[in-house]
Amino acid sequence: MKYFSACTTLEEVKKHYKQLALEHHPDRGGDTATMQEINTEYAFAIAFIAKGKGMTDEQVDQELKLSEEYRQQIDKIIHLPGIIIELVGNWIWVTGETKPVKDNLKEAGYSFAFQKKAWFYRNEAFKSYGKGGSLDQIRAKYGSHAIHTHHRKTLDQE
């Protein structure tokens, strides 16, 4: 493996993928061929590590599908200016300057949580009916990983 050989856990693969996407995604100045190579290797790395962890074929398949779904959701918005994308547990949260890009977020399938004043995406399997507390409380409970973008411009700065 060219890109993920140093990764030993699913979390490391996912984190490293996000860093690579920021560097090589065509919407961020990268090229399509490199991004396709990274995507292919990402799927292989997820499957390889999951199998090594003793997961069944069904569990590996589910992990691959979920990882791909979340990768696609992040790819839809990673180019938007002024936003902060964060993985908290099994949800993607978007904060920052979201008002100028709210239509883009809606179109990408994100919903707005009025009490948290943040946008979110989650797979139906992780649907929650409870309030769950503040975003800070959720971060403390499930852990958090921010996806840093190189450009934090607002729409006015472009």
Secondary structure as GFF3:
##gff-version 3
##sequence-region A 1 158
A	DSSP	alpha_helix	10	24	.	.	.	ID=ss1
A	DSSP	three_ten_helix	26	28	.	.	.	ID=ss2
A	DSSP	alpha_helix	32	52	.	.	.	ID=ss3
A	DSSP	alpha_helix	57	77	.	.	.	ID=ss4
A	DSSP	beta_strand	83	88	.	.	.	ID=ss5
A	DSSP	beta_strand	91	96	.	.	.	ID=ss6
A	DSSP	three_ten_helix	99	101	.	.	.	ID=ss7
A	DSSP	alpha_helix	102	107	.	.	.	ID=ss8
A	DSSP	beta_strand	111	113	.	.	.	ID=ss9
A	DSSP	beta_strand	118	122	.	.	.	ID=ss10
A	DSSP	three_ten_helix	124	126	.	.	.	ID=ss11
A	DSSP	alpha_helix	135	142	.	.	.	ID=ss12
A	DSSP	beta_strand	144	147	.	.	.	ID=ss13
A	DSSP	three_ten_helix	155	157	.	.	.	ID=ss14
###
